[in-house]
Amino acid sequence: MKATLYDTKGKKKSEIEMPKIFDQKVREDIVAKYFEMEKFIQPYSPGPESGKRHSASGTISHQRHRWGGHYGKGISRIPRKTMWKRGTQFFWIGAEVASVRGGRRAHPPKGIGKEKRLNKKETKIAFGSGFAATCDSKWIMKRYETLKKMDSKVPVVIESKIDGMKTKDMIVLLKSIFGEAFGLVLKKKELRSGKGSRRGRKYKSTAGLLLVKGSDEKIKMKGIEIKDTFDVKISDLYPLGRLTVYTEKALAELGKEEK
């Protein structure tokens, strides 16, 4: 497969040969399987010291005539912490155990997550399918329902001379490449309506463009997601057909990885 190489001004420079990973058949079922595996279930449990951060040692004496002891008080032998004392009189409240206010939980979840596994061949197919879908206009049109046509020929490759390029220059570059599809390039973040805004889901945003760069390239820009070649996850490419731009060095690293 060959792709169009764009210069730093958004003009077509030449054609470049793509690595074989982009020629793979797209297996959406295996990508979905890997995506579900990547969503590791968060281990849930209370903190190891929750309900135990008190000065109640549980070693209060029960002997007769012992100062500060429980003997003759008519109270249970649970651990207690002292709230105040006046001579030989103490005011205690229960602590540490599960049956008292502020104590530990009786039988809490132990914080064991559910780990899922996928074999090496399926992992390779999943990543190959994810990258291949970024080069197929059919998958891109399927993901973005508002996109009626693709002005630029995918995949999009930019020459590796954009290190240190300013954001305004990058925006001009992406506008000239994507044309009408530029509205999907930048992330759009807005307040969520309804109860979700009060439950830790205050904002909702679009994914925006993914820029895959080489590991030694230094590219910074707000509004798009930038990742090194070896930091790309399936969640960055799923659902399949995400708008993606590659640099020359990123393609070189992907080609070495195949070997």
C-alpha positions in Angstrom: 0.0 0.0 0.0 1.2 3.5 -0.9 0.2 6.7 0.9 0.6 10.4 0.1 3.3 12.2 2.0 2.5 15.8 2.9 5.1 18.5 3.7 4.8 21.0 6.6 2.6 23.3 4.6 0.0 20.6 3.8 1.0 20.1 0.1 1.5 16.7 -1.5 5.2 16.0 -1.6 5.5 12.4 -2.9 4.2 8.8 -2.3 5.5 6.6 0.5 5.3 2.8 0.9 3.4 1.8 4.0 4.4 -1.1 6.3 2.7 -4.5 5.8 0.8 -4.1 9.0 -1.6 -1.7 7.1 -2.4 -4.4 4.5 -4.0 -6.8 7.0 -7.6 -7.8 6.9 -9.7 -5.9 9.4 -11.1 -8.3 12.0 -13.5 -6.3 14.1 -14.5 -9.3 16.2 -10.9 -9.8 17.5 -10.4 -6.0 18.1 -13.7 -5.9 20.1 -12.5 -8.9 22.1 -9.1 -7.2 22.8 -10.9 -4.0 23.7 -13.0 -5.7 26.3 -9.9 -7.4 27.7 -8.1 -4.0 27.9 -10.9 -2.7 30.2 -9.5 -4.3 33.3 -12.1 -4.3 36.1 -11.0 -1.8 38.8 -10.2 -3.7 42.0 -12.7 -2.5 44.7 -11.9 -2.6 48.4 -11.6 -0.2 51.3 -8.2 1.2 52.3 -6.1 -1.3 54.4 -6.2 1.1 57.4 -9.8 2.2 57.0 -11.6 2.1 60.4 -8.3 1.2 62.2 -6.7 4.6 62.7 -7.6 5.0 66.3 -5.7 4.9 69.6 -8.0 2.1 70.9 -5.5 -0.7 71.6 -8.0 -3.2 73.1 -5.7 -3.9 76.0 -7.6 -2.1 78.8 -7.1 -4.0 82.0 -10.0 -6.0 83.6 -8.3 -6.6 87.0 -9.8 -5.3 90.3 -8.6 -2.0 91.7 -6.6 -1.2 88.6 -6.6 2.4 87.6 -8.1 3.0 84.2 -9.6 -0.5 84.0 -12.9 -1.9 82.8 -13.6 -3.9 86.0 -17.0 -3.1 87.5 -18.1 -0.7 84.7 -20.7 -3.0 83.3 -19.5 -2.6 79.7 -18.5 -5.0 77.0 -14.8 -5.8 76.4 -14.5 -4.3 72.9 -11.5 -2.0 72.1 -12.3 1.6 73.2 -10.7 5.0 72.8 -10.7 7.5 75.6 -12.6 10.7 74.9 -12.0 12.4 78.3 -10.9 11.4 81.8 -11.5 13.0 85.3 -9.5 11.3 88.0 -10.6 7.7 88.0 -13.6 8.3 85.7 -13.2 7.7 82.0 -15.5 8.2 79.1 -14.8 5.6 76.4 -16.4 4.9 73.1 -16.0 1.7 71.0 -13.5 1.7 68.1 -11.7 -0.5 65.6 -14.2 -3.4 65.5 -17.0 -3.8 62.9 -19.9 -3.3 65.3 -19.2 0.3 66.3 -19.5 3.6 64.6 -16.4 4.5 62.6 -15.0 1.0 62.8 -13.7 -1.3 60.0 -16.1 -3.2 57.7 -17.0 -6.7 58.7 -16.4 -8.6 55.5 -15.2 -6.1 52.8 -14.3 -6.9 49.2 -10.7 -8.0 49.1 -9.6 -5.9 46.0 -9.1 -8.7 43.6 -9.7 -7.7 40.0 -10.8 -9.9 37.1 -7.9 -10.3 34.8 -8.5 -11.3 31.2 -6.0 -12.7 28.7 -5.6 -12.9 25.0 -3.1 -15.0 23.1 -0.2 -13.4 21.1 -1.6 -14.2 17.6 -4.9 -12.5 18.4 -3.1 -9.5 19.9 -1.1 -9.1 16.8 -4.2 -9.4 14.6 -6.1 -6.9 16.8 -3.4 -4.2 16.5 -3.0 -4.9 12.8 -6.7 -4.5 12.3 -6.7 -1.2 14.3 -4.0 0.3 12.2 -5.4 -1.0 8.9 -8.8 0.5 9.6 -7.3 4.0 9.9 -6.3 3.6 6.2 -9.7 2.5 5.0 -12.2 5.3 4.1 -15.1 2.8 4.5 -14.3 2.3 8.2 -13.7 6.0 8.7 -17.1 6.8 7.2 -18.7 4.1 9.3 -17.3 5.6 12.5 -18.1 9.3 11.7 -21.7 9.4 10.7 -21.6 13.2 10.1 -18.8 12.8 7.6 -20.3 12.6 4.1 -17.0 12.4 2.1 -13.3 12.3 2.6 -11.4 15.1 0.8 -8.0 13.7 1.7 -6.7 10.3 0.7 -6.1 8.1 3.7 -3.7 7.2 5.2 -2.3 10.6 6.0 1.5 10.8 6.4 3.4 14.0 7.3 7.2 14.4 6.9 9.2 14.4 10.1 9.9 18.1 10.2 7.1 19.2 12.4 9.2 19.2 15.7 8.6 22.4 17.6 5.9 23.6 15.1 3.5 26.1 16.7 -0.1 25.2 17.3 -1.5 27.8 14.8 0.8 26.4 12.1 -0.3 22.8 12.9 -3.9 23.9 12.6 -3.3 25.4 9.2 -1.5 22.2 8.1 -4.4 20.0 9.2 -7.0 22.2 7.7 -5.3 22.0 4.3 -5.1 18.2 4.5 -8.5 17.3 5.8 -10.7 20.1 4.3 -14.3 19.7 5.3 -13.5 16.9 7.7 -11.4 19.4 9.9 -14.4 19.7 12.2 -13.7 16.2 13.5 -10.0 16.8 14.0 -10.0 19.0 17.1 -11.5 17.7 20.4 -14.8 19.2 21.4 -15.5 19.4 25.2 -18.8 20.4 26.7 -20.8 20.2 29.9 -22.9 17.1 30.3 -26.6 17.6 30.9 -28.5 15.8 33.5 -27.5 14.0 36.7 -24.2 12.7 35.2 -22.6 16.1 35.7 -23.0 15.6 39.5 -21.6 12.1 39.4 -18.1 12.5 38.3 -19.1 12.8 34.6 -19.2 16.6 34.3 -17.9 16.8 30.8 -18.2 14.9 27.6 -15.8 15.2 24.7 -15.1 13.8 21.2 -11.9 11.8 20.6 -10.4 14.1 18.0 -7.5 13.3 15.8 -4.8 10.8 16.7 -1.2 11.8 15.8 1.2 8.8 15.9 4.8 10.1 16.1 8.2 8.5 16.5 9.6 7.9 19.9 12.3 10.6 19.5 10.0 13.2 18.1 8.9 16.1 20.2 5.5 17.4 19.1 3.1 19.3 21.3 -0.4 20.6 20.4 -3.6 21.2 22.2 -6.9 19.8 20.8 -5.5 16.5 19.4 -4.2 13.3 20.9 -0.5 12.7 20.3 1.1 9.3 21.1 4.4 7.5 20.5 4.3 4.5 18.2 4.7 2.0 21.0 2.3 3.8 23.4 -0.8 3.3 21.1 -3.5 1.1 22.7 -6.5 -0.5 21.2 -8.7 1.9 23.1 -7.0 4.7 21.0 -8.1 3.0 17.7 -11.5 1.6 18.7 -14.2 2.0 17.4 -12.4 1.3 14.2 -11.7 4.0 11.6 -10.4 6.8 13.7 -8.9 9.8 11.9 -5.1 9.3 12.3 -2.0 11.0 11.0 1.4 9.3 11.0 4.9 10.8 10.7 7.6 9.3 8.6 9.5 8.1 11.7 6.4 6.5 13.1 6.0 4.4 10.0 9.7 3.5 10.1 9.3 2.2 13.7 6.2 0.2 12.7 8.1 -1.4 9.8 11.0 -2.4 12.2 8.5 -3.9 14.6 7.2 -6.3 12.0 10.7 -7.7 11.5 
